[in-house]
Amino acid sequence: MTNSPYAAYIAFAHELADAAAAVTIPQFRNLKDVDNKLAGGDFDPVTIADRGAEQAIRDLIDTHHPSHAILGEEFGEKPGQDGETLQWVLDPIDGTRQFISGMPTWGTLIALNDGGVPKLGMLDQPFTGERFYACDGMGAFLRHQNQLGKLSTRPCARLSEATISTTSPECFKSDELALWEKAAQSAKLARYGGDCYGYAMVAAGHMDAVIESGLSAYDIQALIPLVEEAGGIVTSWQGGDAAQGGSALACGDKALHAELVVLLG
Amino acid sequence: MTNSPYAAYIAFAHELADAAAAVTIPQFRNLKDVDNKLAGGDFDPVTIADRGAEQAIRDLIDTHHPSHAILGEEFGEKPGQDGETLQWVLDPIDGTRQFISGMPTWGTLIALNDGGVPKLGMLDQPFTGERFYACDGMGAFLRHQNQLGKLSTRPCARLSEATISTTSPECFKSDELALWEKAAQSAKLARYGGDCYGYAMVAAGHMDAVIESGLSAYDIQALIPLVEEAGGIVTSWQGGDAAQGGSALACGDKALHAELVVLLG
């Protein structure tokens, strides 16, 4: 467990997730107010749990690694210092809509990238007591309560045998929705409501693909090492880099990925 | 806690849920095989966890209350004896698709009805350690790990302020889907992937409505007391009895229910 230059940050990422959970868990199912980030008719909820958790993480990074760059959903970008190439990318609550609806499938996402390439990723779900994480070249893991296990994607080479997942049909533009529906009709099983949790289920070998679009970098960077260190692959729908956001196609099996890039790309 | 003639069965329902969990939890995320109940192209999964959990529950009922009638998803109907009016209605795993996909939003549903009217309902989610239950006239409760709390729906009189939920757009026939989409577009927030868990979130005051169709009696009977004892209402889309299956509209606030019956009915 020490063959990656990023391994030194795993324990620190656990500290960050612990700090976020100390903010989110007391607020989960206990919120007084939900704000709307958007003017006009649309609703993009944000809570004091999102803001407080990100602040708690940023405070720890500022204290212990002040030269590191930060990009977070709620408080934006802080440049690195002295030519630092490491950047923390944070979504304090991925799936805020699930969070405010009481559902246990949201997660705190913490990524560390080097020159924009994600090297360490963590998805913490403190209500279920699950922490999924991975580090460059070292594999992917699930700590559930006090048990630690290694994660592997499962083989599934064909869409007709696959369980695929997305968050909501409303996340897609209309041409994208038609492509998702085509994939869903060809798949063995299509599921909704996953948010970040769907990617963890691909990494753990319980689902075969997640198909999403309209993502930001902080929605996906933690999940790329998680799926890839478990044996899978994450790209855009066209097969390109997904780390800066946009569309994402995460597959447990590279043959299924090839089939889906043809369908979606 | 002793003013209902059905209160005597609450402790027994806990025993039933414990017996089911002893079967489902070792199989969750650990399945070797998933069978298909349907011939042809469609996929309706069933596992040894569904069958084993229902058998474990039926064995306990047969032993302790041999005169009671039983209706279960996997093993069908057993008539009552000697004019018995009590019937247990069982869905050992509601949300088998979530179960086989590793998602924690399935549940074991246990209902007791008297002459077809649900009087006691329990939704057990053993992976998260949550057990939601309610008994006629006594209120609705959540036992989470070792803590017990009383459940109340929240006020939300208007669809434009409501969070509504369904399992999957694929559960609706096309005319029903158009009605769901109309409701979703008018709602503040529409969520997917709920299965039985969505009803529990209505009972607990984190969501405002669940809208589903194509249900069987065993999909809904446990959830009617849960939502109604918490202050809500469950009917068909037309406002009629939902206990025998078909469509279901569960609302935390009766004014919201009235608005949705007009939209859906």
Interface residues (C-beta under 8 A of the other chain):
Chain A: R29 F43 P45 R97 Q98 I100 S101 G102 M103 P104 T105 F127 T128 T163 S165 T167 S168 P169 E170 A184 K188 L189 A190 R191 Y192 G193 G194 Y197 M201 A204 H206 M207
Chain B: R29 F43 P45 R97 Q98 I100 S101 G102 M103 P104 T105 F127 T128 T163 S165 T167 S168 P169 E170 A184 K188 L189 A190 R191 Y192 G193 G194 Y197 M201 A204 H206 M207
